[in-house]
């Protein structure tokens, strides 16, 4: 049940829906259609003890062109998942338009027994318009805590100054994705088995000419998944497949794809 919702434009939360497993589903909706240069947004999510929540978006997050004089688009995410609670954050991709600048900072805190499925997908731009890697900056910082810092991710892409096609960056691929799977307190051996299980799952759809997948255990309490792909559909489908496999392996429950609203 969604207990408290305090939206301020341009972000709002569409009303809660009940999932088949009893968890609460909420949609993030940007009433302006996208994020503008100079926007400074904060998303705060608190999942209470023993609760189960799923958070998604009503569509792709569009980062519009910034005026030269405007500061970048900034989004700050502050996430707390309480004891024995679960958060599944499964949004649509982020699409940075030509001339856009986007800076995101995410901090996630997991209490004992807390679980997390959290992914983010970055598109190259408006591919259908032939507008790829024409944005000025995408910077994404993520820190994940579970008793201590267990993951720190730093991504900074500046296509005009540093070639994205470099092998140190995306190489021949165009889409990038990151997926964290956690449950605080699980035995380390469980995560080694989960890693192998997800590797076997990924082997069924991983094709080096289309997408590369990497799966590894964190220092504790979870797994990190990385993907680079030539097409957005490959990365989205792969994320859903791994989410389904991991949810069954760790929670012995089905992953329920979110119903979408507009």
Secondary structure, DSSP 8 states (H G I E B T S, - for coil): --------TTEEEEEEEE-TTS-EEEEEEETTSSB-TT-EEEEEEEE-TT-EEEEEESS-EEE----TTS--EEEEEEEEE-TT-EEEEE---EEE-TT-EEEEEEEEEE-TT-EEEEEEEEE-S-GGGT--S--SEEEEEEEEESSSEEEEEEEEE-TTTS-TTSTTTTTT--EEEEEEEEETT--HHHHHHHHHHHHHHHHTT--TTTEEEEEEE-SSSEEEEEEEESSHHHHHHHHHHHHHHHHHHHHSS---------
